[in-house]
Each structure stands twice: as structure tokens, then as C-alpha cells.
Amino acid sequence: MNPVGLIILLIASFASTVSSSKYSSSIGFSSKPPLRMSVTNHPSLSTLRITILGGGNVGSTLAQKLVQSKRFASVEIAARDPAKTTASILEKGIDDVPVVASTPDSLAASHVVILATPGLYDDEDMKSFASSLGDMSDKVVIDATNPLGPFTDGLQVRTWEGGISSGEMLQRHLPKSKVYKAFNTVGVEHMREALGKEMLIAGDPDPSYRATAEAVVTAVGFKPFYVGPIRYSRNLEAMAELWIHMAIPGLGGRDTSRNFWFSIGGDP
């Protein structure tokens, strides 16, 4: 078997990955949801309900692609200000995605939750954010974020003690859910036109949960390439930093355009 070439895909929209502590503290989920959906009690993909947390460039683009795929029971965006988010996505020509308020109920009724919010860089913010989501038991959580520091510090991805990644920390704070890192190494331009490009995904190897996460990736138009457990999200986040430092002048990497990505090589 030939070695697998390193893949680097365009990362998600710059604005959606810059660290922000305001989002997690403003959601304010506190009560236990009265209704909770899970992957195991609704295994058919056609019955899956998907909620994208965050309605920025990445969140709205993923939501539109998933709605247009017509593969799932429902797809919606959960936002702090539904009216503002609705107006924003309408300006982008997205008129087929419902927007609801970020409440415990909007997540409880979903089987899959996609995080398309600013990445969390601070320990307390992450802990607060995870606890605010309510009961996430048995849900597939797809983490499309990157824990980037401030621009003034060079937009560096944070790692925790021992090289632990944001994705791994999120899984620790959500022990009853299945966290997958995906979409964090691809630019929003390529989410709109995925065209079968490979998408690296790291998370729980359980076949049913993994199949669900991969089905979401496929519905957007990518070819999912599972790299292993959530431990490998540290590699995906590092790849995101590399892309940023190449795509944004002055950060130290080779200056390029945003129109580049790396593909799987060899015969994996």
C-alpha cells in the first residue's frame, strides 16, 4: 500500500474561526430539554434532524447545502437573534433555510448538531459553552471550529497541556455525545462547490455514529476521509493554522491565494 499524502483543504471562513468568548456566554442554555432525540433511536438518515449552531458564512452555507441535498428530515440554523440572522442570510440569497432561536429545545429535538460558531480559546469559555448546550446525550456533534488566538498574536491555534486539541477538549466536556472534527480545514468557498473533494474527519469509530457524520459530510458534496479517533483533531486544527498562515500575508507562511487545497494521494 502506498503512503497517504498529507491533505490540507481550505479552512472555514476566517471570521467564523477567530476566537470569541461572547458567544458561549450569551446562549444561556440552562434547563433540561423536555424532548431529546438521538442517533441510536432514530437510525435512518432520512429521519435525522440537523441543527447548525451559528448562522455566519460557514453555518449558513452548510445549512443551505444540507437542505438542498434533501436527504434529511429537517435542517435549521439556531441563532441568538433569529430575525437578524434571517435577514443576513436572505441578503446572501439563502431563502430555503429556517432559522430558530438558540434554545435547549432547538438542540434537544436534533440528532446532529454542527458547531459553526467562533472557536473557543479560553478554558472557562469552553466549559461554559459545553454546559450551556444542555443534554447532548447520544448526539453527533460535528465541530467545524478552530481555537485561534488574536490576530495580534499571529492567529495561532491553541493546544492544551499534552498537545490536546479543542476537539478533544470538547469531547471531554460532552462525554455522552460523539464529537467529530470536520469542515474546519475547508474554506467556505469550497463548501459552496465541494465537487467531491476529500474532507478529513476525526471522531468516534463506532460505525453507526461515524456513518451519520460521514453522511452529513457527503451531503454537503465532499468525500469523507476518516482519519481516526478524535485524538487526531489536533492534526486537523494544526493544518487549519498552516492554511491561515499561507493564505493571509504577513503571518510567516508562504503567501498564496485562498484557492488551494491538498488532496489524498497514494492508495489508502
ZAMI-657124 format. One line per 4 residues: their letters; for each residue x, y, z of C-alpha. Coordinates in Angstrom, 3 decimals. Each point is the difference from the previous one (the first is absolute). Layout:
BEGIN
a	X/Y/Z ~ ...;
***
This chain:
BEGIN
mnpv	0.000/0.000/0.000 ~ 1.420/3.343/-0.959 ~ 0.313/2.694/2.702 ~ -2.803/2.488/0.366;
glii	0.928/3.509/-1.017 ~ -0.711/2.786/2.442 ~ -3.216/1.815/-0.755 ~ -0.637/3.605/0.734;
llia	-3.315/1.432/-1.029 ~ -1.100/3.600/0.170 ~ -1.041/0.859/3.538 ~ -3.341/1.404/0.969;
sfas	-0.768/3.684/-0.318 ~ 2.492/2.179/1.880 ~ -2.693/1.862/1.853 ~ -1.571/-3.189/1.321;
tvss	3.204/-1.331/1.509 ~ 1.408/3.011/1.817 ~ -0.263/-0.504/3.745 ~ -2.916/1.629/1.782;
skys	-1.191/-0.400/3.552 ~ -3.297/1.831/-0.497 ~ -1.860/-2.754/-1.792 ~ 0.239/-2.688/2.634;
ssig	-1.075/2.300/2.811 ~ -2.968/1.381/-1.904 ~ -1.797/-3.226/-0.887 ~ -1.051/-0.633/3.552;
fssk	-1.342/-3.545/-0.256 ~ -0.882/-1.051/3.509 ~ -3.094/-2.181/0.200 ~ -0.096/-3.663/-0.964;
pplr	-1.756/-0.449/-3.358 ~ -3.428/-1.634/0.185 ~ 0.634/-1.973/-3.192 ~ 3.282/-1.554/-1.045;
msvt	0.786/-1.709/-3.280 ~ 2.934/-2.344/-0.539 ~ 1.651/-1.803/-2.860 ~ -0.561/-3.455/1.428;
nhps	-3.743/0.360/0.451 ~ -0.391/1.508/-3.493 ~ 2.596/-1.809/-2.096 ~ -1.410/0.720/-3.475;
lstl	1.726/2.945/-1.695 ~ -3.294/1.138/-1.484 ~ -1.337/0.605/3.504 ~ 2.994/1.978/1.246;
riti	-0.552/3.525/1.251 ~ 3.000/2.323/-0.306 ~ 0.627/3.301/1.764 ~ 2.871/2.303/-0.921;
lggg	1.025/2.165/2.925 ~ 1.041/3.307/-1.548 ~ -1.270/1.785/-3.103 ~ 3.151/1.648/-1.348;
nvgs	1.614/-0.793/-3.344 ~ 0.880/-3.563/0.924 ~ -3.189/-0.826/1.875 ~ -2.342/1.401/-2.635;
tlaq	1.914/-1.639/-2.853 ~ -0.005/-3.422/1.647 ~ -3.689/0.362/0.820 ~ -0.901/0.908/-3.585;
klvq	1.980/-2.904/-1.450 ~ -1.600/-2.450/2.422 ~ -3.495/1.287/-0.743 ~ 0.627/-0.243/-3.730;
skrf	1.201/-3.588/0.352 ~ -3.519/-1.010/1.098 ~ 1.449/-2.921/1.943 ~ -1.137/0.881/3.502;
asve	-3.266/0.545/1.841 ~ 0.867/3.596/0.891 ~ 2.869/2.471/0.006 ~ -0.040/3.287/1.870;
iaar	2.274/2.717/1.343 ~ -0.089/0.870/3.697 ~ 1.012/3.600/0.672 ~ -0.012/2.462/2.882;
dpak	-1.965/2.504/-2.090 ~ -2.155/-1.911/-2.526 ~ -1.357/3.149/-1.671 ~ 3.471/1.438/-0.563;
ttas	1.367/-3.305/-1.268 ~ -2.962/-0.496/-2.320 ~ 0.534/3.449/-1.490 ~ 3.715/-0.696/-0.386;
ilek	-0.397/-3.287/-1.846 ~ -2.740/1.438/-2.218 ~ 2.512/2.621/-1.141 ~ 2.205/-2.906/-1.095;
gidd	-2.858/-1.479/-2.001 ~ -0.673/-2.793/2.487 ~ -3.758/-0.248/0.385 ~ -0.525/-3.710/0.566;
vpvv	1.454/-0.390/3.498 ~ -2.146/0.569/3.109 ~ 1.567/1.891/2.901 ~ -1.032/-0.620/3.603;
astp	1.083/1.405/3.321 ~ 2.889/-1.681/1.811 ~ -1.877/-1.767/2.762 ~ 0.253/-3.371/1.708;
dsla	-2.997/-1.188/-2.011 ~ 1.585/0.817/-3.366 ~ 2.921/-2.282/0.809 ~ -1.963/-2.632/1.898;
ashv	-2.152/-0.754/-3.028 ~ 3.074/-0.587/-2.196 ~ 2.078/-3.107/-0.587 ~ 2.966/1.873/-1.460;
vila	1.352/3.352/1.171 ~ 2.603/1.814/-2.116 ~ 2.099/2.607/1.789 ~ 0.634/2.888/-2.401;
tpgl	0.726/2.623/2.636 ~ 3.230/1.875/0.779 ~ 2.603/-2.383/1.413 ~ 0.490/-0.054/3.751;
ydde	3.467/0.795/1.331 ~ -0.644/0.387/3.719 ~ -0.508/-2.906/2.413 ~ -2.898/1.548/1.882;
dmks	-1.720/1.059/-3.223 ~ 0.167/-3.535/-1.322 ~ -1.283/-1.490/3.230 ~ -2.820/2.538/0.142;
fass	-0.879/-0.534/-3.655 ~ -0.146/-3.787/0.339 ~ -2.152/0.129/3.126 ~ -2.338/2.528/-1.627;
lgdm	-0.920/-2.450/-2.746 ~ -2.115/-2.051/2.379 ~ -0.421/-3.756/-0.287 ~ 2.027/-1.080/-3.039;
sdkv	-0.127/-3.715/0.748 ~ 0.317/-2.283/-3.039 ~ 0.191/2.884/-2.461 ~ 2.511/0.400/-2.799;
vida	1.811/3.319/0.416 ~ 1.973/1.170/-3.039 ~ 2.560/2.596/1.032 ~ 0.892/2.343/-2.870;
tnpl	1.898/2.474/2.185 ~ 3.646/0.834/0.661 ~ 1.382/1.428/3.287 ~ 1.846/2.961/-1.499;
gpft	1.639/2.644/2.127 ~ -0.089/3.741/-0.778 ~ 1.276/1.353/-3.295 ~ 2.515/2.088/1.923;
dglq	1.518/-3.236/1.327 ~ 0.294/-1.501/-3.472 ~ -3.244/-1.992/-0.198 ~ 1.476/-3.045/1.670;
vrtw	-2.076/-3.066/0.773 ~ -0.011/-0.779/3.680 ~ 0.950/-3.413/1.346 ~ -0.669/-1.070/3.550;
eggi	2.454/-1.780/2.315 ~ 1.385/-3.113/-1.646 ~ -0.846/1.269/-3.480 ~ -3.722/-0.508/0.543;
ssge	-2.199/1.642/-2.631 ~ -3.194/1.995/0.229 ~ -1.921/-2.907/-1.485 ~ 1.299/-2.335/2.684;
mlqr	-0.826/2.494/2.736 ~ -3.521/0.350/-1.367 ~ -0.427/-3.777/0.106 ~ 1.164/0.016/3.631;
hlpk	-2.618/2.607/0.842 ~ -2.675/-1.903/-1.951 ~ 0.745/-3.581/1.103 ~ -3.440/-1.336/-0.943;
skvy	0.104/1.269/-3.576 ~ 2.160/-1.002/-2.961 ~ 2.177/2.901/-1.147 ~ 1.437/0.049/-3.528;
kafn	2.407/2.588/-1.335 ~ -0.850/0.879/-3.599 ~ -0.440/3.015/-2.288 ~ 2.653/1.907/1.985;
tvgv	2.645/-0.409/-2.707 ~ -2.065/1.111/-2.955 ~ -0.892/3.503/-1.143 ~ -3.567/1.101/-0.419;
ehmr	0.704/0.461/-3.710 ~ 0.456/-3.737/-0.310 ~ -3.017/-0.798/2.128 ~ -2.026/1.707/-2.703;
ealg	1.736/-2.037/-2.701 ~ 1.320/-3.130/1.716 ~ 0.031/-2.019/-3.214 ~ 1.030/-3.228/1.703;
keml	3.166/1.313/1.629 ~ 1.218/-2.042/2.959 ~ -0.978/1.132/3.480 ~ 2.042/-1.244/2.948;
iagd	-2.094/-1.033/2.976 ~ 1.075/-1.144/3.461 ~ -2.227/-1.436/2.710 ~ -1.511/-3.066/1.597;
pdps	0.515/-3.186/-2.065 ~ -3.417/-1.442/0.896 ~ -1.499/-0.947/-3.403 ~ -3.469/1.475/0.531;
yrat	1.170/3.376/1.272 ~ 2.821/0.203/-2.506 ~ -2.402/-0.803/-2.831 ~ -2.246/2.844/1.122;
aeav	2.856/2.506/0.077 ~ 1.269/-1.175/-3.377 ~ -3.505/0.246/-1.471 ~ -0.112/3.675/0.967;
vtav	3.413/0.600/-1.590 ~ -1.112/-1.809/-3.154 ~ -3.238/1.980/-0.205 ~ 1.992/3.238/-0.146;
gfkp	1.815/-1.413/-3.021 ~ 3.286/-1.234/1.454 ~ 1.531/-3.453/0.056 ~ 0.515/-0.860/3.692;
fyvg	3.400/-1.399/0.942 ~ -0.013/-1.349/3.548 ~ 3.455/0.364/1.593 ~ -0.679/-1.485/3.435;
piry	-1.273/0.893/3.499 ~ -0.502/3.535/1.284 ~ 3.644/0.023/1.106 ~ 0.854/0.902/-3.588;
srnl	-1.942/3.229/0.149 ~ 3.264/1.485/1.272 ~ 1.470/-0.696/-3.442 ~ -2.983/1.489/-1.820;
eama	0.160/3.154/2.102 ~ 3.726/0.322/-0.676 ~ -0.710/-0.322/-3.719 ~ -2.515/2.822/0.301;
elwi	2.664/2.228/1.529 ~ 2.377/-0.860/-2.839 ~ -2.573/0.987/-2.593 ~ -0.683/3.309/1.735;
hmai	3.686/0.844/0.170 ~ 0.355/-0.733/-3.712 ~ -3.181/1.769/-1.085 ~ 0.346/3.191/2.048;
pglg	3.061/2.123/-0.784 ~ 2.287/0.964/2.830 ~ -0.506/-3.014/2.253 ~ 3.199/-1.763/-1.003;
grdt	-1.128/-2.651/-2.431 ~ 0.325/-0.101/-3.751 ~ -2.340/2.547/-1.542 ~ -2.653/-1.642/-2.153;
srnf	-3.542/0.665/-1.134 ~ -2.961/-1.579/1.798 ~ -0.583/-2.245/-2.974 ~ 2.135/-2.950/1.046;
wfsi	-0.396/-3.299/1.763 ~ 1.827/-3.291/0.329 ~ -1.481/-3.364/-0.950 ~ 0.438/-3.579/1.140;
ggdp	2.760/-1.736/-1.931 ~ 1.077/-3.591/-0.211 ~ -2.262/-3.009/0.512 ~ -1.298/0.178/3.618;
***
